[in-house]
Amino acid sequence: MRRKENIDKYQAPLGVYVHIPYCLTKCPYCDFNSYGTNGNFPEDDYVRALEREIENFRGIIEGKEISTVFLGGGTPSLLKPRSIGMVMEKLASIASFSPKVEVSLEVNPRTADRKKLVSLMRVGVNRISVGVQSFSQRKLDFYGRFTTPDDCVRALVDVRDAGFHNYNLDLIYGSSRETQEEFEEDIRTALRFSPTHISAYCLTIEPGTEFATLWRKGKLSLPEDSVLVEFMRSAREILEAEGYGNYEVSNFARPGYECRHNLIYWNCHDYLGVGAGAHSHISCGGEEGWGIRWSNVRNPELYMKRVTGDGNAVCASYDLSRTTALEDKLLMGLRLNDGVGIEGLKKRFGCEPDASGLEYLESDGFILTDGDRLRLTAKGRVFTDELVARVCGVFH
């Protein structure tokens, strides 16, 4: 990574993302940097590469405090707890962990039992995210998940019995022929396990996926946008009645259990990514002073080769401009229920919103201004990405 002298400072909190690209099988909707392996992959070599890359960033994080670690993928629960512990120990040898550090790990229901989960807790993991997606076998089959509802139930029971008090449950909605009643049943089943956090993601067709090919050929039908709006309205109603706040477009949490690592992304704070295809963002430095962003090579074999050679797997880096930083702040901040502060945007970016432009978006029912805060409405949350471009046009 070039210009290290420009990125040896950062805005607290600092998060670390560790990418594990290996899965049992690749899901047809997934566009993440993941590879189906049926469980056969070079675990030891990959972990050594992670340690080597972390060492390479000593100049950035040495002596700093890490507030969150997120092990994602892929399927990080394929790794042995010992391997996770080695990564945590390497980070601890260079930086320090916040007294209340959040360490999250994503779990596929088929790849972690109670014994393994207890071992993961012993090496520092204190938050689990279980990729349930649905409790309906029909929907699991549609999503290409090689799990059963019983697998999902067993995994959640094991997480609870292992002693985890902070755990998330992932759901996906918007499958072919899915009804609102089916989605509500998934929500109510999830509530039986009293997770501290529930993520409900709308199925999107991502370029390069198997679903994208089927969609292009007219072989995949999905619910209309108006139906999806009702799905999320219903989910919000049920979950808020049970004490879960809809603090982000797709995320619900009990008070105090919001995912602090993801809040780093949504608040445009700083994070270091290690692993194949991982991204990093430091919000200071760069030629214009708006920050630096870089990403690693995606191919795991090439990643390991590059890191083993010189400790560096970066394939692209660029300085953020004022415009890019402003767009990022709007894109991320508008995902949050709190939205973004207009005065804060004016102060940081020297921009002035066009009042008539805001009024036009409000009249469409997509956004609302509440004092100094600019927020998306329930209707607007379904079209977050499309709306951000329009909101960016209002600020100049």
C-alpha positions in Angstrom: 0.0 0.0 0.0 1.5 3.3 -1.0 1.5 6.6 1.0 1.4 4.9 4.3 2.6 8.1 5.9 -0.8 9.6 4.9 -3.0 7.0 6.5 -1.4 6.4 9.9 -4.2 8.4 11.5 -7.9 7.5 11.5 -11.2 8.4 13.0 -12.2 6.1 15.8 -13.8 3.6 15.9 -11.7 1.3 13.7 -13.2 -1.9 12.4 -11.4 -4.9 10.9 -13.1 -7.1 8.3 -11.6 -10.6 7.7 -12.8 -12.2 4.5 -13.0 -16.0 4.3 -14.0 -16.7 0.6 -14.7 -20.4 0.9 -18.2 -21.9 1.0 -19.6 -25.4 0.8 -21.5 -24.4 -2.3 -22.1 -21.1 -4.2 -25.7 -19.9 -3.8 -27.3 -18.8 -7.1 -28.2 -15.3 -5.8 -24.8 -14.5 -4.3 -22.4 -12.0 -5.9 -20.0 -12.0 -3.0 -16.4 -13.1 -3.5 -17.0 -16.7 -2.6 -16.2 -20.1 -4.0 -17.9 -23.5 -3.5 -15.4 -26.0 -2.2 -17.5 -28.8 -0.6 -15.3 -28.2 2.5 -12.0 -28.8 0.8 -9.8 -25.7 0.8 -6.2 -24.7 1.9 -7.2 -23.5 5.4 -3.7 -23.4 6.9 -2.2 -21.6 3.9 -5.0 -19.1 3.9 -4.7 -18.3 7.6 -0.9 -17.8 7.2 -1.6 -15.4 4.4 -4.1 -13.5 6.6 -1.4 -13.3 9.4 1.1 -12.0 6.9 -1.2 -9.4 5.5 -2.1 -8.2 9.0 1.6 -7.9 9.7 2.0 -5.8 6.6 -0.5 -3.2 8.0 1.5 -2.9 11.3 2.4 0.7 10.4 -1.3 1.6 10.2 -2.8 -0.2 13.2 0.1 -0.6 15.6 -0.9 0.7 19.0 -4.4 1.6 17.8 -7.6 0.4 19.3 -9.9 -2.0 17.4 -13.5 -1.7 18.3 -15.0 -4.4 16.0 -13.9 -7.4 14.1 -16.2 -9.1 11.5 -15.3 -12.5 10.0 -17.4 -12.8 6.9 -17.5 -14.6 3.6 -18.0 -17.0 2.2 -18.5 -19.2 5.2 -16.0 -18.4 8.0 -17.6 -21.1 10.2 -15.8 -23.6 7.9 -12.6 -22.7 9.6 -11.4 -24.4 12.8 -11.7 -22.3 16.0 -7.9 -22.6 16.3 -7.6 -20.8 12.9 -9.9 -18.0 14.1 -7.9 -17.8 17.2 -4.6 -17.4 15.3 -6.1 -14.4 13.4 -7.3 -12.8 16.6 -4.0 -13.3 18.3 -2.2 -11.7 15.3 -4.4 -8.6 15.6 -3.9 -8.5 19.3 -0.1 -8.7 18.9 -0.1 -5.4 16.9 -3.2 -3.4 18.1 -5.3 -3.4 21.2 -9.0 -4.4 21.4 -11.6 -2.1 22.9 -12.8 -3.3 26.3 -16.2 -3.8 24.6 -14.9 -5.1 21.3 -17.5 -6.7 19.1 -16.3 -9.8 17.3 -18.8 -11.2 14.9 -18.6 -14.4 12.8 -21.0 -15.6 10.1 -22.3 -19.2 10.5 -23.8 -21.5 8.0 -26.3 -23.8 9.9 -24.5 -26.9 8.6 -21.0 -25.9 9.7 -21.2 -25.3 13.4 -22.4 -27.3 16.3 -22.5 -26.5 20.0 -19.0 -27.8 20.7 -17.5 -25.7 17.9 -19.4 -22.7 19.0 -18.1 -23.0 22.5 -14.6 -23.1 21.1 -15.2 -20.1 19.0 -16.3 -18.2 22.1 -13.1 -19.2 23.8 -11.0 -17.6 21.1 -12.8 -14.3 21.3 -15.9 -14.5 19.1 -18.8 -12.9 21.0 -21.4 -12.3 18.3 -22.8 -14.9 15.9 -24.7 -14.3 12.6 -26.6 -17.3 11.5 -27.5 -17.5 7.7 -30.9 -19.0 8.1 -32.5 -17.2 5.1 -35.8 -19.0 5.6 -37.6 -21.7 7.7 -39.5 -22.9 4.6 -38.0 -25.9 2.7 -39.6 -24.6 -0.5 -37.8 -21.2 -0.2 -34.6 -22.8 0.9 -34.6 -24.9 -2.2 -35.4 -21.9 -4.3 -32.4 -20.0 -2.8 -30.1 -23.0 -3.5 -29.5 -23.6 0.1 -28.4 -27.1 1.0 -30.0 -26.8 4.4 -33.3 -27.8 6.0 -35.5 -26.0 8.4 -34.4 -28.5 11.0 -30.7 -27.6 10.3 -31.6 -23.9 11.0 -33.5 -24.7 14.2 -30.7 -26.9 15.5 -28.1 -24.2 14.7 -30.0 -21.5 16.6 -30.5 -23.8 19.6 -26.8 -24.6 19.6 -25.9 -20.9 19.4 -28.0 -20.2 22.4 -26.9 -23.3 24.4 -23.2 -22.4 23.7 -23.7 -19.3 25.7 -24.0 -16.6 23.0 -26.2 -13.8 24.2 -25.7 -11.6 21.1 -26.6 -13.2 17.8 -28.2 -12.3 14.5 -30.5 -14.2 12.3 -30.4 -13.6 8.5 -33.6 -13.8 6.4 -34.3 -13.2 2.7 -37.6 -12.3 1.3 -38.9 -11.8 -2.3 -38.6 -15.4 -3.6 -40.7 -16.6 -6.5 -44.4 -17.1 -5.6 -43.7 -16.0 -2.0 -46.7 -14.6 -0.1 -46.8 -12.1 2.6 -48.1 -14.8 4.9 -45.0 -17.0 4.2 -42.6 -14.2 5.1 -44.5 -13.3 8.2 -44.3 -17.0 9.3 -40.5 -16.7 8.8 -40.4 -13.6 11.0 -42.6 -15.3 13.7 -40.5 -18.4 13.7 -37.3 -16.4 14.1 -38.8 -14.6 17.1 -39.2 -18.0 18.9 -35.4 -18.0 19.3 -35.3 -14.4 20.8 -32.3 -13.3 18.7 -30.9 -9.9 19.6 -30.8 -8.9 16.0 -32.6 -9.8 12.8 -31.6 -8.9 9.2 -34.3 -9.1 6.5 -32.8 -8.7 3.1 -34.9 -8.2 -0.1 -33.7 -10.6 -2.8 -31.9 -8.6 -5.5 -30.8 -9.9 -8.9 -27.0 -9.2 -9.0 -25.0 -9.2 -12.3 -22.9 -12.3 -12.9 -25.0 -14.6 -10.7 -27.0 -17.7 -11.7 -30.2 -15.9 -10.9 -29.2 -13.1 -13.2 -28.9 -15.6 -16.1 -32.3 -17.1 -15.3 -33.8 -13.6 -15.1 -32.4 -12.6 -18.4 -33.8 -15.7 -20.0 -37.2 -15.1 -18.5 -37.0 -18.2 -16.3 -37.3 -16.4 -13.0 -40.3 -14.5 -11.7 -40.3 -12.3 -8.6 -42.8 -10.3 -6.7 -43.7 -6.8 -7.8 -42.1 -3.8 -5.9 -45.5 -2.9 -4.4 -45.7 -6.4 -2.9 -42.2 -6.0 -1.5 -43.1 -2.7 0.1 -45.9 -4.6 2.0 -43.6 -7.4 3.0 -41.2 -4.9 4.7 -44.1 -2.9 6.2 -45.5 -6.1 7.8 -42.0 -7.2 9.0 -41.4 -3.8 10.6 -44.8 -3.9 12.3 -44.3 -7.3 13.8 -40.7 -6.7 14.9 -41.3 -3.3 16.4 -44.2 -4.7 18.4 -41.7 -7.2 19.8 -39.1 -4.5 20.8 -36.9 -4.5 17.7 -35.9 -1.2 16.3 -35.6 -0.9 12.5 -32.4 1.1 12.8 -31.3 0.4 9.2 -33.1 -0.4 5.9 -32.8 -4.2 6.4 -31.8 -4.5 10.0 -33.7 -4.8 13.3 -32.2 -4.9 16.8 -33.1 -4.9 20.4 -31.9 -1.7 22.1 -28.1 -1.7 22.5 -27.6 -4.7 20.1 -27.2 -2.9 16.8 -24.3 -4.3 14.8 -21.5 -2.0 15.6 -19.3 -3.2 12.8 -21.9 -2.4 10.2 -22.5 1.0 11.8 -18.9 1.7 11.0 -19.7 1.3 7.3 -22.9 3.2 7.4 -21.4 6.1 9.3 -18.4 6.2 7.0 -15.9 5.5 9.7 -12.6 3.6 9.1 -12.1 -0.1 8.5 -9.3 -2.3 7.4 -10.1 -5.3 5.3 -7.9 -8.4 5.1 -8.4 -11.5 2.9 -9.1 -12.2 -0.8 -11.2 -9.3 -2.3 -11.4 -7.4 1.0 -11.9 -3.6 0.9 -10.5 -0.9 3.2 -11.3 2.7 3.9 -9.4 5.3 5.8 -11.1 8.7 6.0 -8.1 10.9 6.1 -5.1 11.3 3.9 -5.2 11.2 0.1 -4.2 14.1 -2.1 -7.4 16.0 -1.4 -7.7 15.0 2.2 -11.0 13.2 1.8 -9.6 9.7 2.4 -8.2 6.6 0.7 -9.9 3.4 -0.4 -8.2 0.2 -1.6 -9.1 -3.4 -2.4 -7.4 -6.8 -2.6 -7.2 -9.2 -5.5 -10.3 -11.5 -5.5 -8.8 -14.8 -6.4 -7.8 -16.7 -3.2 -4.9 -18.5 -4.9 -3.5 -15.2 -6.3 -4.1 -13.5 -3.0 -2.1 -16.1 -1.1 0.7 -15.9 -3.7 0.8 -12.1 -3.5 0.8 -11.9 0.2 3.4 -14.6 0.6 5.6 -12.8 -1.8 5.6 -9.2 -0.4 2.8 -9.1 2.2 0.7 -6.9 -0.2 -2.4 -8.1 -2.1 -3.7 -4.7 -3.1 -4.9 -4.6 -6.7 -6.6 -1.1 -6.7 -6.5 2.1 -4.6 -7.7 5.6 -5.1 -8.1 8.8 -3.3 -11.6 10.0 -2.5 -12.7 13.3 -3.9 -15.1 15.7 -2.2 -17.9 14.5 -4.5 -17.2 10.8 -3.8 -17.0 11.4 -0.1 -20.3 13.3 -0.1 -22.0 10.5 -2.2 -20.7 7.9 0.2 -22.1 9.8 3.2 -25.5 10.1 1.6 -25.5 6.5 0.3 -24.6 5.0 3.7 -26.2 7.5 6.0 -29.6 7.4 4.3 -29.8 3.6 5.0 -30.0 4.5 8.7 -33.3 5.3 10.5 -31.6 8.4 11.8 -30.7 9.5 8.3 -28.2 12.3 7.8 -27.8 15.7 9.4 -28.2 18.5 6.9 -26.2 21.0 8.9 -23.4 18.5 9.3 -23.3 18.0 5.5 -23.1 21.7 5.0 -20.3 22.1 7.5 -18.2 19.2 6.3 -18.7 19.4 2.5 -19.5 23.1 2.1 -22.7 22.2 0.2 -26.1 23.8 0.2 -29.2 21.7 -0.6 -31.6 22.9 -3.2 -34.8 23.5 -1.3 -37.1 23.0 -4.3 -35.3 19.7 -5.0 -35.9 18.4 -1.5 -39.5 19.5 -1.6 -40.0 17.6 -4.9 -38.6 14.4 -3.4 -40.8 14.9 -0.3 -43.9 15.3 -2.4 -43.2 11.9 -4.0 -43.3 10.4 -0.5 -39.8 9.0 -0.7 -38.0 11.3 1.8 -38.9 13.5 4.7 -37.1 16.3 6.5 -37.5 16.3 10.3 -35.8 19.4 11.6 -32.1 19.0 10.7 -32.5 15.3 9.7 -33.0 14.0 6.2 -34.5 10.5 6.2 -36.0 8.0 3.8 -39.7 7.1 4.3 -40.8 3.5 4.4 -41.6 3.7 0.7 -38.2 5.3 0.0 -36.3 2.5 1.8 -37.3 0.0 -0.9 -35.6 2.1 -3.5 -32.6 3.3 -1.4 -29.9 3.0 -4.1 -32.0 4.7 -6.8 -33.0 7.5 -4.5 -29.4 8.3 -3.4 -28.5 9.5 -6.9 -31.5 11.8 -6.9 -30.6 13.1 -3.4 -27.0 13.7 -4.4 -28.3 15.9 -7.2 -30.0 18.1 -4.6 -26.7 18.9 -2.9 -24.2 21.1 -4.6 
